[in-house]
Amino acid sequence: MKINRAFLFLILFLFFSCKHGGSKQENLAVFAIQNFDDKELKVDEYFPHVKLLPLQLDSNRIIGQIKDVCVIGDTLFLLDGMASTLYIFDKNSGKYLASVSKKGHGPNEYINPVALSVDAENLYVLDMPTSRIIKFDKELNAVESVHFDFPASDFIALDGGFLLYNLAPTSEKGKFVHINGKGECVNSFIFPEKRVHFNNVLGGGGKTFFKNGESDVFVFEFYCDVVYKWDNDSLQAVYRVDFGKLGIPLGIDRYSINLYEEPYAFAGNIFMLSDMFVPSFFYKSQRYYAFIPLSEGELMSGIVRDKCYGIPFFPQWQHGNELIGVCPRKLAEKYFEENGIHAEEVADKEFAQEQPVLVFYGR
């Protein structure tokens, strides 16, 4: 389906199924996603550089659940959500470098860490129960904590502060809150028309905040359809996905129903590359993707398959213009055999099968 660029960039939508109060919309570009349910796309057509990285751990350590991943240079930070443990790996080799668990009630300790973010020198950890952000250096030494006064499930580090996703938005403090380095509220954005029941917003579909290769920050809320860009200390609506007649009808409170049980297409999570917008979305209990060039090119959408190694295409994190997913070791065996990668010497083969493998998708 060819994109009519003039149509996409000139039409403005004044009313949306999600409320967008507190952001400008005059530069909003709308992308129509349709005719996708019978399409199958190949991973290598969009991400020709795929690398599988087995994480090398000895038999004293095992990762239960990869909750979040961040990268500084060649250093990869990983949060095991099950054990509340922070790990450092070499991004090129997968070699284990260090780990720490700061679980507790003391200074610079956490109860339930839920998200990571980085700047050029430091790692930041969001602890949801205590409404704190804990700063670590690159060797996982805890440095200091920043407190704030609302529950948050995701965040991103900005110059001199943070942008957080507020789980209990009000008419005074919106869904996205900008705080400074002391935890003080600078501003907030996207105010709800009414208070949303707390439990209905917890089943998110991925990260809320992203940085592309140029370090531009983008924001997207699960269940919604508008992408925001952080610009001049404010959120600006820049893109909207439109599923046409398959979209959620106006007037339906999407927070009060289980959308997976309804015959609607709705966005799950998104990725913002320098040259491409990649939203994922659900329709009839299946996950689809759209690949939308940001300059010239054809919008394509459908179910994405890996025809080479049979690894499910399911990126969950983004580092610059690279997407990162995870898969079980047994699904990566064909890749390892063809690339001469063997079970790590530090662990027997049977144990290595239990360790996760990171999948990097590059353009």
C-alpha positions as CSV (number, residue, x, y, z in Angstrom):
1,M,0.0,0.0,0.0
2,K,1.5,3.3,-1.1
3,I,1.4,6.2,1.3
4,N,-0.2,9.4,0.2
5,R,2.2,11.7,2.0
6,A,0.2,14.9,1.5
7,F,-2.9,13.2,2.9
8,L,-1.0,11.9,6.0
9,F,0.7,15.2,6.9
10,L,-2.1,17.6,6.2
11,I,-5.1,16.0,7.9
12,L,-5.4,16.9,11.6
13,F,-7.5,14.9,14.0
14,L,-9.2,17.0,16.6
15,F,-10.7,14.2,18.6
16,F,-9.0,10.9,19.5
17,S,-10.0,7.8,21.3
18,C,-7.3,8.6,23.9
19,K,-7.3,12.1,25.5
20,H,-4.3,14.2,24.6
21,G,-4.7,17.3,26.7
22,G,-1.5,19.2,27.4
23,S,0.3,18.7,24.1
24,K,0.3,20.5,20.8
25,Q,-1.1,18.6,17.8
26,E,-0.6,20.9,14.8
27,N,2.3,18.7,13.4
28,L,0.6,15.4,13.9
29,A,1.1,12.9,11.1
30,V,-1.5,10.1,10.7
31,F,-0.5,6.7,9.4
32,A,-3.4,4.5,8.1
33,I,-2.7,0.8,8.9
34,Q,-5.1,-1.6,7.1
35,N,-5.2,-4.8,5.0
36,F,-2.7,-6.4,7.3
37,D,-4.5,-9.6,8.4
38,D,-3.4,-11.7,5.4
39,K,0.2,-10.4,5.1
40,E,3.4,-12.1,6.2
41,L,6.6,-10.1,6.4
42,K,10.3,-11.2,6.7
43,V,12.6,-10.0,9.4
44,D,15.6,-9.6,7.2
45,E,13.8,-7.3,4.8
46,Y,13.7,-4.6,7.6
47,F,16.6,-5.7,9.9
48,P,19.3,-7.4,7.8
49,H,21.7,-7.5,10.7
50,V,20.6,-10.0,13.3
51,K,22.9,-11.1,16.1
52,L,22.2,-13.6,18.8
53,L,24.1,-13.2,22.1
54,P,24.1,-16.0,24.6
55,L,24.6,-14.7,28.1
56,Q,27.5,-16.4,29.8
57,L,26.8,-17.2,33.4
58,D,28.2,-20.0,35.6
59,S,26.1,-22.5,37.4
60,N,25.8,-20.3,40.5
61,R,23.6,-17.8,38.7
62,I,20.5,-18.1,36.5
63,I,18.3,-15.3,35.2
64,G,14.6,-15.8,35.9
65,Q,13.0,-12.9,34.0
66,I,14.7,-10.2,32.0
67,K,12.6,-7.2,33.0
68,D,14.7,-4.5,31.3
69,V,17.8,-3.9,29.3
70,C,20.0,-0.8,28.8
71,V,23.3,-0.1,27.1
72,I,26.2,2.3,27.6
73,G,28.9,1.8,24.9
74,D,29.9,-1.9,25.0
75,T,28.4,-2.5,28.5
76,L,25.0,-4.1,28.8
77,F,22.9,-3.6,31.9
78,L,20.1,-6.1,32.7
79,L,17.5,-6.3,35.3
80,D,16.3,-9.7,36.5
81,G,12.8,-9.0,37.7
82,M,12.3,-12.3,39.4
83,A,15.4,-12.0,41.6
84,S,15.6,-8.2,41.7
85,T,19.2,-8.4,40.6
86,L,21.2,-6.0,38.4
87,Y,23.7,-7.6,35.9
88,I,26.5,-6.3,33.7
89,F,27.5,-8.1,30.5
90,D,29.9,-7.4,27.7
91,K,27.6,-6.5,24.8
92,N,29.9,-8.0,22.2
93,S,30.7,-11.3,23.8
94,G,27.9,-11.9,26.4
95,K,30.5,-12.4,29.1
96,Y,29.3,-11.9,32.6
97,L,31.1,-8.9,34.3
98,A,29.3,-8.2,37.6
99,S,26.0,-8.3,39.4
100,V,24.4,-6.8,42.5
101,S,21.2,-7.2,44.5
102,K,20.4,-4.1,46.6
103,K,17.1,-5.4,47.9
104,G,16.2,-4.0,51.3
105,H,14.9,-1.0,53.1
106,G,18.2,0.8,53.6
107,P,19.6,3.8,51.9
108,N,20.0,3.3,48.1
109,E,18.2,-0.1,48.3
110,Y,15.1,-1.1,46.4
111,I,12.0,-3.3,47.1
112,N,10.8,-4.0,43.6
113,P,12.8,-2.5,40.7
114,V,10.7,-2.3,37.5
115,A,12.7,-0.2,35.0
116,L,16.2,0.9,34.0
117,S,17.5,4.0,32.2
118,V,21.0,5.3,31.5
119,D,22.8,8.4,30.5
120,A,26.4,8.6,29.3
121,E,27.9,7.6,32.6
122,N,25.3,6.2,35.0
123,L,22.6,3.6,35.4
124,Y,19.3,4.5,37.0
125,V,16.8,2.1,38.6
126,L,13.1,2.8,39.2
127,D,11.8,1.2,42.4
128,M,8.0,1.4,42.1
129,P,7.0,0.6,45.8
130,T,9.1,3.3,47.3
131,S,8.7,5.9,44.4
132,R,12.4,6.3,44.1
133,I,15.1,6.4,41.4
134,I,18.4,5.0,42.5
135,K,21.6,6.1,40.7
136,F,24.4,3.6,40.1
137,D,27.8,4.1,38.5
138,K,29.0,1.8,35.7
139,E,30.4,-0.6,38.2
140,L,27.0,-1.0,40.0
141,N,28.0,1.1,43.0
142,A,24.9,2.8,44.4
143,V,25.5,6.6,44.5
144,E,22.2,8.3,45.5
145,S,18.4,8.2,45.5
146,V,15.8,10.6,44.1
147,H,12.3,10.5,45.8
148,F,9.0,11.6,44.2
149,D,5.4,11.6,45.4
150,F,3.4,9.4,42.9
151,P,3.5,5.8,41.7
152,A,5.4,5.2,38.4
153,S,6.0,2.1,36.3
154,D,8.5,3.4,33.7
155,F,10.8,6.4,33.2
156,I,13.7,7.8,31.2
157,A,16.7,9.9,32.2
158,L,16.8,13.4,30.7
159,D,19.4,16.1,31.0
160,G,19.0,17.3,34.6
161,G,16.0,15.2,35.4
162,F,13.6,12.4,34.5
163,L,10.3,11.8,32.7
164,L,8.1,9.2,34.4
165,Y,4.8,7.4,33.6
166,N,2.4,8.2,36.4
167,L,0.1,5.3,37.3
168,A,-2.3,7.5,39.2
169,P,-2.9,10.6,37.1
170,T,-5.1,13.4,38.3
171,S,-6.3,16.8,37.1
172,E,-3.2,18.3,38.8
173,K,-0.6,15.8,37.9
174,G,-0.9,14.1,34.4
175,K,0.1,10.8,33.0
176,F,3.7,11.9,32.2
177,V,5.6,13.8,34.9
178,H,8.8,15.7,34.4
179,I,10.9,15.9,37.6
180,N,14.3,17.5,38.3
181,G,17.3,15.8,39.8
182,K,15.9,16.5,43.3
183,G,12.6,14.8,42.6
184,E,10.6,18.0,42.4
185,C,7.8,18.2,39.8
186,V,8.7,20.6,37.0
187,N,5.7,19.9,34.8
188,S,3.2,17.2,33.7
189,F,1.3,16.3,30.6
190,I,-1.8,14.5,29.3
191,F,-4.4,15.0,31.9
192,P,-7.2,12.4,32.2
193,E,-10.8,13.4,31.7
194,K,-11.6,11.3,34.8
195,R,-9.6,9.3,37.3
196,V,-8.7,5.9,35.8
197,H,-9.1,2.8,38.0
198,F,-5.5,2.0,39.1
199,N,-5.6,-1.7,38.3
200,N,-6.7,-1.2,34.7
201,V,-3.4,0.5,33.6
202,L,-1.0,-2.1,34.9
203,G,-1.0,-4.6,32.1
204,G,1.3,-2.6,29.8
205,G,2.8,-3.8,26.5
206,G,6.4,-2.8,26.8
207,K,8.5,0.3,27.4
208,T,6.8,3.7,27.5
209,F,9.9,5.8,26.7
210,F,12.4,5.4,23.8
211,K,15.5,7.1,22.5
212,N,16.6,6.7,18.8
213,G,20.1,6.9,17.4
214,E,20.0,10.7,17.7
215,S,19.0,10.6,21.4
216,D,15.6,12.0,20.6
217,V,13.1,10.9,23.3
218,F,9.7,9.5,22.3
219,V,6.7,8.5,24.5
220,F,3.9,6.1,23.9
221,E,1.2,4.8,26.2
222,F,-0.1,1.2,25.8
223,Y,-3.7,1.0,24.5
224,C,-3.3,4.4,23.0
225,D,-2.6,5.5,19.4
226,V,-0.5,8.7,19.5
227,V,3.3,9.0,19.8
228,Y,4.8,12.0,21.5
229,K,8.2,13.6,21.2
230,W,10.1,15.4,24.0
231,D,10.9,18.8,22.6
232,N,11.9,22.0,24.5
233,D,10.9,20.5,27.8
234,S,7.4,19.6,26.6
235,L,5.6,16.7,24.9
236,Q,4.5,17.2,21.3
237,A,2.2,14.8,19.5
238,V,4.0,13.7,16.3
239,Y,2.5,10.5,15.0
240,R,-0.9,8.7,15.2
241,V,-1.8,5.2,14.0
242,D,-5.2,4.8,12.5
243,F,-6.8,1.3,12.1
244,G,-9.8,2.6,10.3
245,K,-13.0,0.5,10.7
246,L,-11.0,-2.1,12.7
247,G,-10.0,0.5,15.3
248,I,-11.6,1.0,18.7
249,P,-14.9,2.9,18.3
250,L,-15.2,6.3,19.8
251,G,-17.1,6.4,23.1
252,I,-15.7,3.1,24.4
253,D,-13.7,3.3,27.6
254,R,-10.7,1.2,26.7
255,Y,-9.6,1.0,30.3
256,S,-12.8,-0.7,31.4
257,I,-12.8,-3.7,29.0
258,N,-10.4,-6.4,28.0
259,L,-9.4,-5.4,24.5
260,Y,-7.9,-8.8,23.8
261,E,-11.5,-10.2,23.9
262,E,-12.9,-7.6,21.5
263,P,-12.7,-7.6,17.6
264,Y,-10.6,-4.4,17.5
265,A,-7.1,-3.6,16.4
266,F,-5.1,-1.7,19.0
267,A,-1.5,-0.7,19.5
268,G,0.7,-2.6,21.9
269,N,4.1,-0.9,21.9
270,I,6.3,1.0,19.5
271,F,9.9,1.6,18.4
272,M,11.2,4.8,17.0
273,L,14.3,4.5,14.8
274,S,16.0,7.4,13.0
275,D,14.4,6.4,9.7
276,M,11.5,4.2,10.6
277,F,8.5,4.1,12.9
278,V,7.7,0.5,14.1
279,P,4.4,0.1,16.0
280,S,3.3,-3.4,17.1
281,F,-0.5,-4.0,17.4
282,F,-2.9,-6.7,18.2
283,Y,-5.9,-8.0,16.3
284,K,-7.9,-11.2,17.1
285,S,-5.3,-12.3,19.6
286,Q,-2.3,-12.0,17.2
287,R,0.6,-9.6,17.2
288,Y,1.3,-7.6,14.1
289,Y,3.9,-5.0,13.1
290,A,3.9,-2.1,10.8
291,F,7.1,-0.7,9.2
292,I,6.6,2.9,8.4
293,P,9.5,4.8,6.6
294,L,9.8,8.4,7.9
295,S,10.9,9.8,4.6
296,E,10.2,8.0,1.3
297,G,9.0,4.4,1.0
298,E,6.1,2.0,1.4
299,L,4.2,1.3,4.6
300,M,4.1,-2.4,5.2
301,S,2.2,-4.3,7.9
302,G,1.5,-7.9,8.8
303,I,2.8,-10.8,11.0
304,V,6.6,-10.9,11.0
305,R,8.4,-14.2,10.5
306,D,12.1,-15.1,10.8
307,K,12.5,-17.4,7.8
308,C,16.2,-18.1,8.5
309,Y,16.3,-19.3,12.1
310,G,12.7,-19.5,13.1
311,I,13.1,-17.2,16.1
312,P,10.0,-15.3,17.0
313,F,10.2,-11.6,16.2
314,F,9.5,-9.9,19.5
315,P,11.7,-7.0,20.3
316,Q,11.1,-5.5,23.8
317,W,13.8,-2.9,24.2
318,Q,15.6,-0.3,22.0
319,H,19.2,0.9,22.0
320,G,19.6,3.8,19.6
321,N,18.6,2.3,16.2
322,E,18.9,-1.3,17.4
323,L,16.1,-3.4,18.7
324,I,16.6,-6.0,21.4
325,G,14.6,-9.1,22.2
326,V,15.1,-12.3,24.1
327,C,14.6,-16.0,23.2
328,P,15.3,-19.4,24.8
329,R,18.6,-21.1,24.0
330,K,16.9,-24.1,22.3
331,L,15.3,-21.8,19.7
332,A,18.8,-20.4,18.8
333,E,20.6,-23.6,18.2
334,K,20.5,-23.4,14.4
335,Y,22.0,-19.9,14.5
336,F,24.8,-21.1,16.9
337,E,25.6,-24.1,14.7
338,E,25.9,-22.0,11.5
339,N,28.0,-19.4,13.3
340,G,30.3,-21.8,15.2
341,I,29.0,-20.7,18.6
342,H,29.3,-23.4,21.3
343,A,28.1,-23.8,24.8
344,E,30.1,-21.7,27.2
345,E,33.1,-23.3,28.8
346,V,32.2,-21.9,32.2
347,A,29.1,-24.0,32.3
348,D,28.1,-27.5,31.1
349,K,25.9,-27.7,28.0
350,E,22.8,-28.7,29.9
351,F,23.0,-25.7,32.2
352,A,23.7,-23.4,29.3
353,Q,20.4,-24.4,27.7
354,E,18.6,-22.7,30.7
355,Q,20.3,-19.3,30.1
356,P,18.5,-16.7,27.9
357,V,19.8,-15.4,24.6
358,L,19.5,-11.8,23.6
359,V,18.6,-11.0,20.0
360,F,19.8,-7.7,18.4
361,Y,18.1,-6.4,15.3
362,G,20.1,-3.8,13.3
363,R,19.3,-1.8,10.2
